[in-house]
Amino acid sequence: MATYEELYGLKNNSDLNNKVEVAISKSAYDISNEDPATDNHANRLIWAKEALGNPESKRQEMLWALLAANSSADIGVILGAADTVIQSAISDVINLFATG
């Protein structure tokens, strides 16, 4: 299990930040093409437009959500997470931030 200090240190890990930023962009693109009947779609679409225009602006909040969700994992597991794992973690918390 990663310590809080180790988790905090990941906020500056360029590889992890790059993965999170790409996952944000992909999620934003997917939202722009989702069914308008999707729950919370209007707010998700606002979030997606902002994220596609400036994924860096969403990176820190999404990174903290990713780290919180995986705080019981070892630091090596977090850093070695497959793209699909990061994508899933980001997609899982979008509604938390898509509030309009």
N, C-alpha and C positions, 0 to 999 in steps of 0.2 A: 504494500500500500504506500502510495506517495505521501510524503509529509506535506503540510500546508506550505512550508518554505519551498519545497520542490515544485509544487503546483504553481506557486506565485512566480517562481523563476521561469516557468514556461510562457508567461505572457510576452517574453522577449525572444522566444525561440522562432527564428525566421522560417524554418521549414514548417513548423506547425501553423504559424500565422499564414503562410502562403496556402497551405491546404485548406484552412478555414475560409480564407478569402475566395478561393475557387469554389468551395462547397456553397458559400453564400450566393455567388453568381449563378451557379447551376440551379440552386433552389429558386432563386428569383426568376430565372428564365422559365423554369417549370411552372411556377405560379402564374406567369403571364399567359400560359397556355392551358391552365386548368379549367375545368367546368365551372362556369359562373355560379352554379348551384352549390359549389363546395362551401362548407361551413366557414364563415368569417372571410369569404372571398374578397369583399370590398376592401377590408383592412389589409388583407394579405397582398392585394394588388398594389395598394399604396406603398406598403413595405417593399415589395418587389421592385417597383419603379425607382425608389430611392436606392435600393441595394444595387441594382444594375447600373445606375448612374454613378455610384460611389461606394463600391463594396468595402473600401477601407473604413468608411464611417460606421459600418455595422460589425466590423471584425472583433473589436474588444468585447462588446457585450455578448456576442455569440461564442467567443473563445471562453469567456467566464462560464457560460452555460455548459459548454462542452466539458470543461474541467470539473465543474460541480457534479455533473452527471457521471463522470468517470473517476471521481476522487478516491474510490476504493481500489483502483487499478495501480499497478506498479508504474513508475515513471517510464520505464522502457516500453511497456505495453502501450502507453499513451503516445509516446513518440513514434512507435512502430505501427500505429493503427493504419489499417488499409483505408484507401480513399472511400470505400463504401461505408465503412464504420463511421468515419468523420461526416460523410454526407448524411447518413441516417441520424446522427446526433444533432446536426444542425437543423435538418428538416423537422425533427421532433419538437424543437422549441420555438419555431417561427411564430406560432400563434401567441406565444407569451409576449413577443415584441410587436406583433402586428395589431396595434390597437387604434390605428387611424390618426 
